[in-house]
Amino acid sequence: MDILDAYLAGTGELRTAFDGMTRDQLLARPVEGKWSAMEVLCHLVDADLSIATRIRAALRLDRPRMMAATMEEMTAKLAVEARDAEEELNLFETIRSQTARIVRSFPEEALDREVILVKVTGDEVTWSVRKALTIITGHVGHHLAFVAEKRRALGLPA
């Protein structure tokens, strides 16, 4: 299950990306029109939590139907200023390690189990556990490039 190794590697990459940033630096917006580093971190944790829930549903039910998140929901800023970066990083690590442990407890073919995501339009998209893991693994790398940009703008090593 190589995808799980890549999925788990994201925890170290995320922690490294935010290493040494003060709370003020995390909340700063050094790149105009872009999220703060803290907003990126919270978005990544929220997205991981959502995907982990879908993976669990696919593993325990036969093609469950779940509402797909809209772009607005996926970028909603849920109390970013009230959240703690260390707690978010720990939660991210816990979500990923627990999800990987659950997936590994199933036979390899469980990666092909599916969840049906229903969009607000009524359209349906089917995701396998493998696809969900692949998408969320790539999601971190996509956003870490923006964190590096913020670090450079703040005069921090990227």
CYANA upper distance limits for C-alpha pairs under 8 A (distance plus 0.5 A):
  1 MET  CA      5 ASP  CA      7.67
  1 MET  CA    104 ARG  CA      8.38
  1 MET  CA    108 GLU  CA      7.72
  2 ASP  CA      6 ALA  CA      7.05
  3 ILE  CA      7 TYR  CA      6.53
  3 ILE  CA    130 ARG  CA      8.02
  3 ILE  CA    133 LEU  CA      7.39
  3 ILE  CA    134 THR  CA      7.22
  4 LEU  CA      8 LEU  CA      6.53
  4 LEU  CA    100 ALA  CA      6.64
  4 LEU  CA    133 LEU  CA      7.96
  5 ASP  CA      9 ALA  CA      6.65
  6 ALA  CA     10 GLY  CA      7.18
  6 ALA  CA    137 THR  CA      7.34
  7 TYR  CA     11 THR  CA      8.38
  7 TYR  CA     96 ARG  CA      7.74
  7 TYR  CA    100 ALA  CA      8.49
  7 TYR  CA    133 LEU  CA      7.27
  7 TYR  CA    134 THR  CA      8.20
  7 TYR  CA    136 ILE  CA      8.24
  7 TYR  CA    137 THR  CA      5.61
  8 LEU  CA     12 GLY  CA      8.41
  8 LEU  CA     96 ARG  CA      6.68
  8 LEU  CA     97 SER  CA      7.20
  8 LEU  CA    100 ALA  CA      7.94
  9 ALA  CA     13 GLU  CA      7.08
 10 GLY  CA     14 LEU  CA      6.47
 10 GLY  CA    137 THR  CA      7.29
 10 GLY  CA    140 VAL  CA      7.25
 10 GLY  CA    141 GLY  CA      8.41
 11 THR  CA     15 ARG  CA      6.78
 11 THR  CA     89 LEU  CA      8.42
 11 THR  CA     92 PHE  CA      7.42
 11 THR  CA     93 GLU  CA      6.03
 11 THR  CA     96 ARG  CA      8.01
 12 GLY  CA     16 THR  CA      6.58
 13 GLU  CA     17 ALA  CA      6.67
 14 LEU  CA     18 PHE  CA      7.10
 14 LEU  CA     89 LEU  CA      8.06
 14 LEU  CA    140 VAL  CA      7.96
 14 LEU  CA    144 LEU  CA      7.82
 15 ARG  CA     19 ASP  CA      6.52
 15 ARG  CA     89 LEU  CA      7.02
 17 ALA  CA    144 LEU  CA      7.26
 17 ALA  CA    147 VAL  CA      7.29
 17 ALA  CA    148 ALA  CA      7.54
 17 ALA  CA    158 ALA  CA      8.02
 18 PHE  CA     37 ALA  CA      8.48
 18 PHE  CA    147 VAL  CA      8.26
 21 MET  CA     25 GLN  CA      6.29
 21 MET  CA     26 LEU  CA      6.68
 22 THR  CA     26 LEU  CA      6.63
 23 ARG  CA     27 LEU  CA      6.74
 23 ARG  CA     85 ALA  CA      8.43
 24 ASP  CA     28 ALA  CA      6.47
 25 GLN  CA     37 ALA  CA      8.24
 25 GLN  CA    154 LEU  CA      7.91
 26 LEU  CA     36 SER  CA      6.85
 26 LEU  CA     37 ALA  CA      5.44
 26 LEU  CA     38 MET  CA      5.47
 27 LEU  CA     36 SER  CA      5.89
 27 LEU  CA     37 ALA  CA      6.89
 27 LEU  CA     38 MET  CA      6.12
 27 LEU  CA     39 GLU  CA      8.18
 27 LEU  CA     81 GLU  CA      8.14
 28 ALA  CA     36 SER  CA      6.09
 28 ALA  CA     37 ALA  CA      7.88
 29 ARG  CA     33 GLY  CA      8.44
 29 ARG  CA     34 LYS  CA      7.30
 29 ARG  CA     35 TRP  CA      6.98
 29 ARG  CA     36 SER  CA      5.37
 29 ARG  CA     37 ALA  CA      8.26
 29 ARG  CA    150 LYS  CA      8.20
 30 PRO  CA     36 SER  CA      8.13
 30 PRO  CA    150 LYS  CA      6.54
 30 PRO  CA    153 ALA  CA      6.29
 30 PRO  CA    154 LEU  CA      6.92
 31 VAL  CA     35 TRP  CA      8.47
 31 VAL  CA    149 GLU  CA      8.36
 31 VAL  CA    150 LYS  CA      6.88
 31 VAL  CA    153 ALA  CA      7.42
 35 TRP  CA     39 GLU  CA      6.24
 35 TRP  CA     40 VAL  CA      6.96
 36 SER  CA     40 VAL  CA      6.96
 36 SER  CA    150 LYS  CA      8.27
 37 ALA  CA     41 LEU  CA      6.72
 37 ALA  CA    147 VAL  CA      6.35
 37 ALA  CA    150 LYS  CA      7.46
 38 MET  CA     42 CYS  CA      6.60
 38 MET  CA     80 VAL  CA      7.34
 38 MET  CA     85 ALA  CA      7.56
 39 GLU  CA     43 HIS  CA      6.51
 39 GLU  CA     77 LYS  CA      7.31
 39 GLU  CA     80 VAL  CA      6.71
 40 VAL  CA     44 LEU  CA      6.68
 40 VAL  CA    143 HIS  CA      7.49
 40 VAL  CA    147 VAL  CA      8.02
 41 LEU  CA     45 VAL  CA      6.82
 41 LEU  CA     85 ALA  CA      8.09
 41 LEU  CA     88 GLU  CA      7.81
 41 LEU  CA     89 LEU  CA      8.45
 42 CYS  CA     46 ASP  CA      6.55
 42 CYS  CA     77 LYS  CA      8.16
 42 CYS  CA     78 LEU  CA      8.32
 42 CYS  CA     80 VAL  CA      7.22
 42 CYS  CA     88 GLU  CA      7.34
 43 HIS  CA     47 ALA  CA      6.50
 43 HIS  CA     74 MET  CA      7.72
 43 HIS  CA     75 THR  CA      6.96
 43 HIS  CA     76 ALA  CA      8.23
 43 HIS  CA     77 LYS  CA      7.80
 44 LEU  CA     48 ASP  CA      6.58
 44 LEU  CA    139 HIS  CA      8.33
 44 LEU  CA    140 VAL  CA      7.32
 45 VAL  CA     49 LEU  CA      6.66
 45 VAL  CA     88 GLU  CA      7.17
 45 VAL  CA     89 LEU  CA      8.37
 45 VAL  CA     91 LEU  CA      7.81
 45 VAL  CA     92 PHE  CA      6.02
 46 ASP  CA     50 SER  CA      6.78
 46 ASP  CA     74 MET  CA      8.29
 47 ALA  CA     51 ILE  CA      6.71
 47 ALA  CA     74 MET  CA      7.21
 47 ALA  CA    136 ILE  CA      8.29
 48 ASP  CA     52 ALA  CA      6.46
 48 ASP  CA     92 PHE  CA      7.72
 48 ASP  CA     95 ILE  CA      7.74
 48 ASP  CA     96 ARG  CA      8.33
 48 ASP  CA    136 ILE  CA      7.28
 49 LEU  CA     53 THR  CA      6.80
 49 LEU  CA     95 ILE  CA      7.22
 50 SER  CA     54 ARG  CA      7.04
 51 ILE  CA     55 ILE  CA      6.68
 51 ILE  CA    132 ALA  CA      7.17
 51 ILE  CA    136 ILE  CA      7.74
 52 ALA  CA     56 ARG  CA      6.71
 52 ALA  CA     95 ILE  CA      7.65
 52 ALA  CA     96 ARG  CA      8.43
 52 ALA  CA     99 THR  CA      6.90
 53 THR  CA     57 ALA  CA      6.77
 54 ARG  CA     58 ALA  CA      6.70
 54 ARG  CA     66 MET  CA      8.25
 54 ARG  CA    115 VAL  CA      7.27
 55 ILE  CA     59 LEU  CA      6.75
 55 ILE  CA    115 VAL  CA      8.14
 55 ILE  CA    129 VAL  CA      6.10
 55 ILE  CA    132 ALA  CA      7.61
 56 ARG  CA     60 ARG  CA      6.76
 56 ARG  CA     99 THR  CA      8.37
 57 ALA  CA     61 LEU  CA      6.27
 57 ALA  CA     64 PRO  CA      7.05
 57 ALA  CA    115 VAL  CA      7.57
 58 ALA  CA     62 ASP  CA      7.27
 58 ALA  CA     63 ARG  CA      6.60
 58 ALA  CA     64 PRO  CA      6.83
 58 ALA  CA    113 ARG  CA      6.29
 58 ALA  CA    114 GLU  CA      5.74
 58 ALA  CA    115 VAL  CA      5.51
 58 ALA  CA    128 SER  CA      8.15
 58 ALA  CA    129 VAL  CA      7.34
 59 LEU  CA    103 VAL  CA      8.40
 59 LEU  CA    110 ALA  CA      7.29
 59 LEU  CA    113 ARG  CA      6.87
 59 LEU  CA    114 GLU  CA      8.37
 59 LEU  CA    129 VAL  CA      8.31
 62 ASP  CA    113 ARG  CA      8.33
 62 ASP  CA    114 GLU  CA      8.10
 63 ARG  CA    113 ARG  CA      7.68
 63 ARG  CA    114 GLU  CA      5.65
 63 ARG  CA    115 VAL  CA      5.33
 63 ARG  CA    116 ILE  CA      6.69
 64 PRO  CA    114 GLU  CA      8.04
 64 PRO  CA    115 VAL  CA      5.65
 64 PRO  CA    116 ILE  CA      6.46
 65 ARG  CA    115 VAL  CA      6.64
 65 ARG  CA    116 ILE  CA      5.16
 65 ARG  CA    117 LEU  CA      6.37
 65 ARG  CA    118 VAL  CA      7.28
 66 MET  CA    115 VAL  CA      7.78
 66 MET  CA    116 ILE  CA      6.70
 66 MET  CA    117 LEU  CA      5.53
 66 MET  CA    118 VAL  CA      6.52
 67 MET  CA    117 LEU  CA      5.93
 67 MET  CA    118 VAL  CA      5.28
 67 MET  CA    119 LYS  CA      6.68
 67 MET  CA    120 VAL  CA      8.14
 68 ALA  CA    117 LEU  CA      5.35
 68 ALA  CA    118 VAL  CA      5.72
 68 ALA  CA    119 LYS  CA      5.54
 68 ALA  CA    120 VAL  CA      7.97
 69 ALA  CA     73 GLU  CA      6.33
 69 ALA  CA     74 MET  CA      6.78
 69 ALA  CA    119 LYS  CA      7.85
 70 THR  CA     74 MET  CA      6.76
 70 THR  CA    119 LYS  CA      8.06
 70 THR  CA    120 VAL  CA      8.18
 71 MET  CA     75 THR  CA      6.69
 72 GLU  CA     76 ALA  CA      6.35
 79 ALA  CA     83 ARG  CA      7.07
 83 ARG  CA     87 GLU  CA      8.21
 83 ARG  CA     88 GLU  CA      7.93
 84 ASP  CA     88 GLU  CA      6.70
 85 ALA  CA     89 LEU  CA      6.65
 86 GLU  CA     90 ASN  CA      6.64
 87 GLU  CA     91 LEU  CA      6.55
 88 GLU  CA     92 PHE  CA      6.61
 89 LEU  CA     93 GLU  CA      6.78
 90 ASN  CA     94 THR  CA      6.64
 91 LEU  CA     95 ILE  CA      6.53
 92 PHE  CA     96 ARG  CA      6.74
 93 GLU  CA     97 SER  CA      6.50
 94 THR  CA     98 GLN  CA      6.34
 95 ILE  CA     99 THR  CA      6.43
 96 ARG  CA    100 ALA  CA      6.47
 97 SER  CA    101 ARG  CA      6.62
 98 GLN  CA    102 ILE  CA      6.70
 99 THR  CA    103 VAL  CA      6.66
100 ALA  CA    104 ARG  CA      6.49
101 ARG  CA    105 SER  CA      6.83
102 ILE  CA    106 PHE  CA      7.66
103 VAL  CA    110 ALA  CA      8.11
103 VAL  CA    111 LEU  CA      8.26
104 ARG  CA    108 GLU  CA      8.31
106 PHE  CA    110 ALA  CA      6.53
109 GLU  CA    113 ARG  CA      7.94
110 ALA  CA    129 VAL  CA      7.87
111 LEU  CA    128 SER  CA      7.04
111 LEU  CA    129 VAL  CA      5.31
111 LEU  CA    130 ARG  CA      5.37
112 ASP  CA    128 SER  CA      5.70
112 ASP  CA    129 VAL  CA      6.46
112 ASP  CA    130 ARG  CA      6.81
113 ARG  CA    128 SER  CA      5.85
113 ARG  CA    129 VAL  CA      6.38
114 GLU  CA    126 THR  CA      6.97
114 GLU  CA    127 TRP  CA      5.95
114 GLU  CA    128 SER  CA      4.65
114 GLU  CA    129 VAL  CA      6.67
115 VAL  CA    126 THR  CA      6.34
115 VAL  CA    127 TRP  CA      6.00
115 VAL  CA    128 SER  CA      6.86
115 VAL  CA    129 VAL  CA      8.29
116 ILE  CA    124 GLU  CA      6.96
116 ILE  CA    125 VAL  CA      6.26
116 ILE  CA    126 THR  CA      5.00
116 ILE  CA    127 TRP  CA      6.94
117 LEU  CA    124 GLU  CA      6.05
117 LEU  CA    125 VAL  CA      5.59
117 LEU  CA    126 THR  CA      6.54
117 LEU  CA    127 TRP  CA      7.94
118 VAL  CA    122 GLY  CA      6.40
118 VAL  CA    123 ASP  CA      6.40
118 VAL  CA    124 GLU  CA      5.05
118 VAL  CA    125 VAL  CA      7.01
119 LYS  CA    123 ASP  CA      5.80
119 LYS  CA    124 GLU  CA      6.53
119 LYS  CA    125 VAL  CA      8.25
127 TRP  CA    131 LYS  CA      6.32
127 TRP  CA    132 ALA  CA      6.75
128 SER  CA    132 ALA  CA      6.74
129 VAL  CA    133 LEU  CA      6.69
130 ARG  CA    134 THR  CA      6.61
131 LYS  CA    135 ILE  CA      6.54
132 ALA  CA    136 ILE  CA      6.64
133 LEU  CA    137 THR  CA      6.45
134 THR  CA    138 GLY  CA      6.82
135 ILE  CA    139 HIS  CA      6.60
136 ILE  CA    140 VAL  CA      7.28
137 THR  CA    141 GLY  CA      7.81
138 GLY  CA    142 HIS  CA      6.80
139 HIS  CA    143 HIS  CA      6.99
140 VAL  CA    144 LEU  CA      6.58
141 GLY  CA    145 ALA  CA      7.20
142 HIS  CA    146 PHE  CA      8.11
143 HIS  CA    147 VAL  CA      7.14
144 LEU  CA    148 ALA  CA      6.73
145 ALA  CA    149 GLU  CA      6.88
146 PHE  CA    150 LYS  CA      6.84
147 VAL  CA    151 ARG  CA      6.69
148 ALA  CA    152 ARG  CA      6.74
148 ALA  CA    158 ALA  CA      5.32
149 GLU  CA    153 ALA  CA      6.77
149 GLU  CA    158 ALA  CA      7.84
150 LYS  CA    154 LEU  CA      6.71
151 ARG  CA    155 GLY  CA      6.78
151 ARG  CA    156 LEU  CA      5.37
151 ARG  CA    157 PRO  CA      6.86
151 ARG  CA    158 ALA  CA      6.08
152 ARG  CA    156 LEU  CA      5.86
152 ARG  CA    157 PRO  CA      6.78
152 ARG  CA    158 ALA  CA      6.37
